[in-house]
Each structure stands twice: as C-alpha cells, then as structure tokens.
Amino acid sequence: EGRHDMMLLLLRDERVFASVAHGPQRRWYEARHVDMNQGRLLRFAADGGNLPLFSLLLSACPPRSGAVNDVDCDGRSALFVAARHGHSEIVQLLLSRPDVDVSLHDGDVASARHLREQREREEARGMELGGVAKTGLTVLMHVAKAGLDTILEQLLAHPDIQPNSLSSAGWSALTLASQAGHKRCVQLLLSHRQTNVNAPNSVGRGPLALAAFAGHAAVVIMLLTHPETDVNATDLGLASALIIACWRGHEEVVRCLLSHNGTRVNQADHGGRTGLLWAAIARDRRPDAHASIVEQLLSHRHIDGNAQSHDGDRPLHAALRRPGCHAAAMALALSPAVDPHLLGADGCTGLQLAVKGGHTGVLEAMLSRTGIRVDAAGADGWSALLSAARFGERHAAKLLLAAGADPRIVADTRVHVGLTPLHMAASWGFVELAELLAVAAPELVGARTHAGLTPLMLAALRGQGRAVAWFLAQGAELGALDADGHDAMQLALRAGHASVVQLLEAVASQSVAGSSSSSTDAPEVTRHDLLRLHRALRGMSAEEEEATGDVGDAEV
C-alpha cells in the first residue's frame, strides 16, 4: 500500500519522475522494492489520465518491448486502464503503437495470480502444462459494457480489432452492450462489417434475446433492422426473444417483435409453453403489463389461443389457476381465439375453473359470448353448474342458470353416480344455493340417485342439520328408503350425527302425533306397526332388536 501511494506521488509531476526514474536515486527506490518497470508506470499514468506524463513514458518504451502490453495481477494492460476510465486521448496514443495488443483478455473471472498458483500446483504434481486460459473480457467488451461510445469507436477503427471475441461465459461486445441498453454502442458494433449479430452467450441467448430480457425496446428495434438478425433464435431452453419478453412483462418489446414479419408468435419453448401462456402467468408486480401483452398477442392474426404445453396446460387455464392473473384471464375469456370448452391439464373446462376459483367476472365474460355451451362437461363428467353446487358458489350458479344451464343435469361418474346439483348442495350444506336450485327445478327435492338417495338423505348422512331442516320444510319425504332399505334417520345414526338424529326423531314424533289426532277414521294401528315405528325412531333393525331382547307391551 505504501509503495502504491509513493508511486502515485511520483507520477503527479513529470519533473519529479524524471529526476527519480532516470537519476541516481532510482537504485534507492529499487532497494526498497518499489517496482519501477515501464509497464507498471504506464498503467499508473493511464489510470491518472496524465497525458503529458503518459506521452513521456510511452516515448521511452522501445517498439516491441512488451511494456505496452504488460498486465497487472488482474490481467489488465495500460489500454484496459485508460479505456475503463474514459481517457480517450491516452487510448488514441496506445492505438497508434504498432505493438499494442487490442485482443488481450483480462482476468475478471480468474485473475493472473490465481492462474499462477494453479500453474505452480500443476508443476508440483508433474502435470503437463497448458497455456494460460483467457477467461475474462477484452478491452472492447469492457468499453461496450460501460457504454463508452467514443472509445468504442476508436477501438473499432483499429485494423486488428476482433468484435466477435468471446469471454469465458460466451459474451461478446454486442451482447454486453445489448443487455446494458447502450444504444450508441450497439449502433457502432452493428455498423462494423465483421460483427456477428446473432452470437449467443453460454446459455444460448444472443443480443436480441438479452435486449428483450432487459426490456430495452430501442435496442431491440436496432437489432431488428439489421438484415442478418434471427428474430426466432432460441436459447438452451428453446425460448425466443418473444417468449422472454412475454415472460418478463416488457409490453413495448413485445410490440416491436410482433411488428416484425418474421416473428413466429406460436413458437414454444422446451416445455411447449408459448409466449401467450407465459404472458398469461402474470407476475404479481406487473399484472397490468402482462394483461396488455395478452391483448397484443390475441390481436395477432396468426395467434393460437388454445396452444397446449407438454403438460396439457392452456393459457386460459393457467391464468385462472395463478393468483393475481385476473386481468389476463379476463382478456383471454373475451377473445374469440380462445375456446373455454377445451380441457386443461387437470381435465377441467375453462368454465369449471372459473367457478372453482371464484372468478365470477371471468365466468360472466365467457357466458356473454355467443355459442357458449354452458353445460359442457369436463373429464370428470361434471358441468360448471355441478362444480358451483359442489363449492357453494351461489353467484356463479345464478349466472349459469340465467345463461340456460340445466339444473337437472346429472353427474354420472364412478364415484358420483346420478347426483344432481341439488344433491351436491345438500351434501355440503349450502342451503342458500339449494334454495336457488329448488326454485329452478322444484321436483329435484325428491330426486334420487342411482343408489336411491334423496337430497335429504345425503344431508342427513353428512350431518348437515341446517340443510336437513330446510328440506323437511320443503316437504321432503322423511320415510323414503334408499336401495339398501335405509331412511334418512338410519343413515344419520350410522354416520354418528346425533343432533341430526334428534331432529329427525322430533319431526317423526310430531308427524305421528299430528296424524293420530287429526284422522278420526284412520285405520287401526297394530302392535306390529308400532314396533316398526319404534325401530325407525331408534334406528334399530330387527336383528338388533332381537339382540337387545323383546320390547314389552308397556314400552310399546
């Protein structure tokens, strides 16, 4: 550190430097290990931007001596140092030297010190030595990355410049300038006749993809105007610039790419996901931008709004399942390019997913379209109305019924055989929804499944006391039996719902008492009938009664 400060002090004044570097005191500094070689002095002078001192030092360097290209421990020569600090006059002096190397790579990734240590370890092991790997950036890459267009123009004018040199990560000067968004630097590099406009980095992304990733629309326009630009080039994940821009939510970049005639709007990545599907999966921080991109893509004349990924996902279904994607889902639901009847990866239609997710606005938008099949079933055999009854979505059910949904539709699946929407509502205790369905189809109160179950039986079986009371108030038959000969009270007793059993017993007792008091000419009730009533109230079968003993006359 002390030597560094001393060297800077010497370089502040040419006269002090001349008296020390070329006088008898030089040996005094060398005895104290002050490095006075010409390459280091050039780098210090280039770092400070002292043009007269640098000219003096440069004139003292013999041609082909190697001092001009001498590098520090980070692998950077005087040209690197001057260019990085923007000293264009010093850069011009160095470029005028015939022995300057404009293609040197620095040691940003692996410093020269690290490489020397690795070389010493290899020598100790007796390994065969190879050349020192060029792992860093060239001076042209540094300048392009920093946006120093004046120095970049000077470097590009040099006859030995290599604009397509790559770093260890595969970055060229154009890819670095494109990702950083330096328009002037990109323009200068594109004007060079040797520049490869599609050179990819280590992950396969070229300048266009990197500019699309960062959202630099002006750079994207420059690259698209170049005749050799491949607008559909993909990275290692088969993602094109359009897919990347849709994923990142850069609507202006998407607009520029869609305006290009050669852009393939339905191109998919390695997972089969198109740009529309990526745009539908909006990020929480940019939902409006993604919705705008979805609208742009849907307005394209060649767009496939129903493109399916390898896992069976579609844009509409992906937007309905993802939180924060309401605006994108709304745009997809209103577009004639999207079919809401198609099945997604989970076997549901778009209508079903809108109901399950509670997206009533999206559901209303889909129902407003002409030609909508409101009773379209998913892979499970359920319609949207059955899904609404299952999840208690009363508002969605109201919209579906107003659009012409059939309240008598039956779910015929292996698990749910013959269930109507009212059975679903009764089973899960959605009384308000059951009221809505009963108004649409009053006869469903006594409807039976293939197993002979009525809505009242299902409500009793699931312990839905409020629903049981409502169905009894609607005149549901209490003594109806299913295919196995069980009534609602027996089903509730077997399921262990004591409160429902008590409710049904009270209703049955009131019914028996009311009928005996009001009917004077009713037929005589025998002991056998009373025994059957006793068993019904207590939920006991004949076998259970025999196990507990005969019932006495007093109990009857």
HUUR-V676039 format. One record per helix or strand of 2 or more residues. SS is the DSSP state (H for helix, E for strand). FROM is the first residue (numbers start at 0). LEN is the number of residues. If there is no record, write none. Layout:
ss | from | len
SS | FROM | LEN
SS | FROM | LEN
//
This chain:
ss | from | len
H | 1 | 10
H | 13 | 8
H | 25 | 6
H | 37 | 11
H | 50 | 10
H | 77 | 7
H | 87 | 8
H | 111 | 13
H | 138 | 8
H | 148 | 8
H | 172 | 8
H | 182 | 9
H | 206 | 8
H | 216 | 9
H | 240 | 8
H | 250 | 8
H | 274 | 6
H | 283 | 15
H | 314 | 7
H | 325 | 9
H | 349 | 7
H | 359 | 8
H | 383 | 8
H | 393 | 9
E | 409 | 3
E | 416 | 4
H | 420 | 8
H | 430 | 10
H | 441 | 5
H | 454 | 7
H | 464 | 9
H | 487 | 8
H | 497 | 21
H | 526 | 12
H | 541 | 7
//
